[in-house]
Structure formats: C-alpha cells, structure tokens
Amino acid sequence: MERKRARYQEMAADDLITFEELRFRLSEFDSTRAAAERELEALHVHEERVAELEKNRDALLSSLMSMAPEALYALKPEERRQVYR
C-alpha cells in the first residue's frame, strides 16, 4: 500500500498528475485503507469470539459427559431405554 502512495507522489513530482489529483487519490487511498483496517479489526474480534464459544462448548460437553452416568443411573429402566433410543 505504501508503494502505491509513493507512486502517486512520484507521478505528481514528475508532473504526470496535478497536486489536486494527488490529494484526491491519496484521500481515496486513505479511506480505503481505513476501511480495510476496520474490517480486519472486526474479523479479529469475531475470531476471538468464535474461540471463546468453542472453549465454552468444550467445557459444557465435558461437564455433561461427567453428569450423564449418574443421571442415567437414577432413571427407571423404562426411562433409560428411551434415552438410549
């Protein structure tokens, strides 16, 4: 991205574009860059949330697995058969 900015500046220095065009292009460039940075930050926040949810899922599954044998033992035989189906 910095190379593109430098190319615009070189074009202006070589009188290939006016300084007004340079300001306009650099403004567009800065806007695009800021939008990309916001999107990257949003993606980072989303990835952190997904990792947190996966961690919570694993903890919940572990807890349920440890409770299942006791809960099954407490059921009547008919109820146990329904659970196994």
Protein Blocks (a to p, Z undefined) as FASTA:
>chain_A
ZZmmmmmmmmmmnopacfklmmmmmmmmmmmmmmmmmmmmmmmmmmmmmmmmmmmmmmmm
mmmmmmmmmmmmmpcfklmmmmmZZ
